[in-house]
């Protein structure tokens, strides 16, 4: 159900693929361990998203990765990319970005033949016959040095670029190269100031459009469902609930920016989640309007009251106006009525 919902959204031009960790330390065969991640134990999910963090497909890692039916076998990591891209239309020349765990020349050739441009960091041991200078040799030439090698594989032109910043970084692409080169700011510890160094186009493109899944990972922990459970599937269920709420909020932000509404009226993620929760609690209840003269606008009275001093937040408008009487909260301490006036 979740994958059918997220894949129904019209995909963006630029797509990124990365892995996501759902923190979990309980007993499960699906649990993985990665010492390089902030959360080392948990479920691994491969995610396809755009640069804004909007998801179009995902796959839960279960231990075995088989070739996709009807697709060429491009090894385990490459098969994941082809599997995630199945809902995306072919021949439109979407641009796909991924890191060195997925990357290989076979994958770039397969993507190009299906109408995808692709770019990603690469491990040199996966590119046979490509010799690049070492980091020590490039360091002597100074920061900003870059080397490119071009080759054809199955009638598809591939470019390997190595660029030296603080250390060497190698990228493989079927559409990007060195030119046009730009300059980027970097800190020079010897001169004690920021300096300009030359940066190839392929590096600029990759850095600009690769961070969609990382953006989603930064939003998920902000207001994550923190219930504890020994059931291994509860963690995945709550993760998908959090993920879908963030997807809804991202779509809301995208549509809100197309309107002329003031920016201060835009709901942040926390308030958006609370509004969704409040409205879901009212499902199935009567929301018919009351007869008679319209009452005074409580929102305006509340704003005036807030200007005079501290106020307690009143319930959301969908709850107040649902024609469903609510019991008051009885307490030991005396206090003023929340209703202004």
PyMOL commands that set and color helices and strands:
alter all, ss='L'
color gray80, all
select helices_A, chain A and resi 2-7+75-87+105-113+124-126+135-140+201-209+212-220+232-256+263-265+269-281+298-308+317-320
alter helices_A, ss='H'
color red, helices_A
select strands_A, chain A and resi 14-23+31-33+41-50+55-60+94-98+116-121+146-153+156-164+168-173+182-188+193-199
alter strands_A, ss='S'
color yellow, strands_A
deselect
rebuild
show_as cartoon
